[in-house]
Amino acid sequence: MIKKPLYAATVVSAKPREKAYKLSDGGGLYLEVLPSGSKSWRLKYRFGGVEKKMTFGLDPVITLQQARELSRDAKRLLAQGVDPQEAKKTAQSALRVVADKVTTFRDVAEIVFEQKELRCSESYYTNYRRSIEIHLMPIFGDRAIKDITSRDVLAACKDASKKGAYLSHKLAQRAGEIFDQAVHDNDRESNPVSKATYKNLPTFKEENFKTIVPEQLPEFFHDLREYRGFPLTKIMIEFLMHSMLRTIEVRRLEWNHINYESEPRKLRPEQTKNIDWTPPMSIDIPSGAELNRKNTPIVPMSKQLLKLLEKARDIVGKGNSELVFPMFRDYSRMSSENVITAALRGMGWSGELTGHGFRALARTTLEEVGKFGSDPLELQLGHGISRDSTEAAYRRVALMPERIEAMQWWSDFLTSKKAESLNL
């Protein structure tokens, strides 16, 4: 499909949305519009068989016409076998040495943003950048990075702590990464974020994900049935309960992850030998690297999970989305990270339960039954079971028969609790 080039008026009128989005100009050039309102020109290209991205600058400092010229310059370098992003870094380093220019906090932050975008998942990168643009850029953005003191950073993080103590610690960590980059580039002598910074921030205690006990399940299913939200969200919550997956894994789940073959695609033949696979299906979650996890599970498909997938397809429509649980208003986009939280709040369960808490409920219930060992349950949750790296290198068991039995038992258990809810 040939994409139409952008018009200057389209760039000017582009408004921020809840999540970052892109406006393509063709040839790999696009404008990324962030929730903060910032508009950044970027070029996607391939070098050495690897997809890469580079940033040209913010609109309107860089106009549409200038972005196109920079894109053409980058492609000329590619034609000569030169990576334009590396060429840009070299030029920037040279300028920092020879130019009598004050390096601002924003200048260094943009370098860190580029690094994060290359190494991290899109959702983490967006969250990382947005937190800095909202809480730190208005204070430090145009200030010389060499002049920012520890007291300045502490004051900014304490101000952010009004929205959550956890946020203040996270901002201190991210600011520290930017100052580390400044030290690396000889733009300042030391990093003002130290242990003393964290000690003077409001303390917070990390809590386990809130969950409920099995006796509360009938009441929960009753409230889920009465919930007047989007039907696909209700199915998504049930799917989350039955699958024991992480919320991010359910949100990112695509139809091509559903395996209708007799054996999981990720397992070696010796790991699937003598498996009574009923029904002969699985959900093969993407690689751990893609989701920033060391281990991601293969989910044996219980009969109930299969029915939930069929219900989801009936709502979305076959072929209308690559995603199993897409966004309500736009089937091409992944559902919001707050969709489960908002639904639980609407049902009156936000103080007692989180989406991730369903995993703890399943893990505890299955172990207390006494039929299933710890190792297969940990593997099903996507956790490692080896005590050290040496053991992990040699112990590559899948324990699929036990996991298949556990998953069907768990789905049957949830079904029985759902039936009990009809009497409430």
RADA-V768649 format. One record per helix or strand. SS is the DSSP state (2 for helix, 1 for strand). FROM is the first residue (numbers start at 1). TO is the last residue. If there is no record, write none. Layout:
BEGIN
SS:FROM:TO + SS:FROM:TO
END
This chain:
BEGIN
2:8:13 + 1:21:26 + 1:29:33 + 1:39:47 + 1:50:59 + 2:64:79 + 2:84:98 + 1:104:104 + 2:105:119 + 2:122:135 + 2:137:140 + 1:144:144 + 2:145:147 + 2:150:163 + 2:165:184 + 2:195:199 + 2:214:226 + 2:231:243 + 2:247:251 + 1:254:254 + 2:255:257 + 1:258:259 + 2:269:271 + 1:282:284 + 1:298:300 + 2:303:316 + 1:323:323 + 1:326:326 + 1:334:334 + 2:339:347 + 2:357:369 + 2:374:380 + 2:389:394 + 2:400:423
END
